Amino acid sequence: MAEFDITAEISKVLKEYTTAVQIAVDNAVEECGKGMQKEIKANSPKRTGDYKKGWRCKTSTGSRYKKSALVYNKTDYQLTHLLERRHKKRGNKGYKEAQPHIGPAAEKWGGEFERKCEEACKAE
């Protein structure tokens, strides 16, 4: 009678599952990062256009199980806080109202990322 090692089979199936889920999550990181960049770029205030054109998305892998996407403004990073939140005008002549464009996109794409991760775990 042939012996059957149940622990080896379970281990093999779990490795396949984790690999498939990890690939799906990595794809979700890239897709959501690029989607967030495009949405921020589309909703950014345009005065000269430099701020709007400066949005970038950089994905990096820290280790085997860690992949991240960073969306940032390469050209006018100093303006992100001022435009996103209310601030005083030059010479203390009142306040400039906020033009939120980063927060709503981050909230939307964060939820989308969670949905894709849950979907990947259920599908595999």
C-alpha positions as CSV (number, residue, x, y, z in Angstrom):
1,M,0.0,0.0,0.0
2,A,1.4,3.4,-1.0
3,E,1.8,6.0,1.7
4,F,0.2,9.4,1.4
5,D,1.7,12.3,3.2
6,I,-1.1,14.7,3.9
7,T,1.1,17.4,5.4
8,A,3.2,17.6,2.2
9,E,0.0,17.9,0.1
10,I,-1.5,20.6,2.3
11,S,1.8,22.5,2.2
12,K,1.9,22.3,-1.6
13,V,-1.6,23.5,-2.0
14,L,-1.0,26.4,0.4
15,K,2.1,27.5,-1.4
16,E,0.2,27.6,-4.7
17,Y,-2.6,29.5,-3.1
18,T,-0.3,32.1,-1.5
19,T,1.6,32.5,-4.8
20,A,-1.6,33.1,-6.7
21,V,-2.9,35.6,-4.2
22,Q,0.4,37.4,-4.0
23,I,0.5,37.8,-7.8
24,A,-3.1,39.2,-7.7
25,V,-2.3,41.6,-4.9
26,D,0.9,42.8,-6.7
27,N,-1.2,43.5,-9.8
28,A,-3.8,45.3,-7.7
29,V,-1.1,47.5,-6.2
30,E,0.2,48.6,-9.6
31,E,-3.3,49.1,-11.1
32,C,-4.6,51.1,-8.1
33,G,-1.5,53.2,-7.9
34,K,-1.7,54.1,-11.6
35,G,-5.4,54.7,-11.4
36,M,-5.0,57.0,-8.4
37,Q,-2.3,58.9,-10.2
38,K,-4.5,59.4,-13.2
39,E,-7.4,60.6,-11.1
40,I,-5.3,63.0,-9.1
41,K,-3.9,64.4,-12.3
42,A,-7.3,64.8,-13.9
43,N,-8.7,66.6,-10.8
44,S,-5.7,68.8,-10.0
45,P,-6.1,72.5,-10.2
46,K,-4.6,74.0,-13.3
47,R,-3.1,77.4,-13.3
48,T,0.0,77.0,-15.4
49,G,-0.3,73.2,-15.8
50,D,3.1,72.3,-14.2
51,Y,1.5,71.0,-11.0
52,K,-0.9,68.9,-12.9
53,K,1.8,67.4,-15.1
54,G,4.0,66.6,-12.2
55,W,2.1,63.6,-10.8
56,R,4.1,60.3,-10.8
57,C,3.5,56.8,-9.5
58,K,6.4,54.7,-8.4
59,T,6.0,51.0,-7.4
60,S,8.7,49.4,-5.4
61,T,9.3,45.9,-3.9
62,G,10.8,45.9,-0.4
63,S,10.9,42.1,0.0
64,R,9.2,39.0,-1.5
65,Y,5.9,39.8,0.2
66,K,5.9,43.6,0.2
67,K,5.1,45.8,-2.8
68,S,4.0,49.4,-2.6
69,A,2.9,52.2,-4.8
70,L,3.8,55.8,-4.1
71,V,1.9,58.6,-5.8
72,Y,3.7,61.9,-5.6
73,N,4.2,65.3,-7.3
74,K,7.7,65.5,-8.7
75,T,7.6,69.1,-9.9
76,D,5.6,71.1,-7.3
77,Y,5.5,68.9,-4.2
78,Q,5.4,72.0,-2.0
79,L,1.9,72.9,-3.3
80,T,0.2,69.7,-2.4
81,H,-0.5,70.7,1.2
82,L,-1.5,74.2,0.4
83,L,-3.9,73.2,-2.4
84,E,-5.4,70.3,-0.4
85,R,-6.1,72.4,2.7
86,R,-7.3,75.9,3.4
87,H,-4.4,78.4,3.9
88,K,-3.7,82.1,4.4
89,K,-3.0,84.2,1.3
90,R,0.1,86.2,0.9
91,G,0.2,89.3,3.1
92,N,-2.5,88.0,5.5
93,K,-5.3,89.2,3.1
94,G,-7.8,86.5,3.9
95,Y,-7.9,82.8,3.2
96,K,-7.6,80.7,0.1
97,E,-10.2,77.9,0.0
98,A,-9.1,74.3,-0.2
99,Q,-9.2,72.4,-3.5
100,P,-9.3,68.8,-2.3
101,H,-8.1,66.5,-5.1
102,I,-5.7,64.0,-3.3
103,G,-7.9,62.9,-0.4
104,P,-11.0,61.8,-2.4
105,A,-8.8,59.9,-4.9
106,A,-6.9,58.2,-2.1
107,E,-10.1,57.2,-0.4
108,K,-11.6,55.8,-3.6
109,W,-8.6,53.9,-4.7
110,G,-7.9,52.6,-1.2
111,G,-11.4,51.1,-1.2
112,E,-10.8,49.7,-4.7
113,F,-7.6,48.1,-3.6
114,E,-9.3,46.4,-0.6
115,R,-12.0,45.1,-2.9
116,K,-9.5,43.7,-5.3
117,C,-7.5,42.0,-2.5
118,E,-10.7,40.4,-1.0
119,E,-11.7,39.3,-4.5
120,A,-8.3,37.7,-5.1
121,C,-8.5,35.8,-1.8
122,K,-12.0,34.5,-2.5
123,A,-11.3,33.5,-6.1
124,E,-8.1,31.5,-5.6
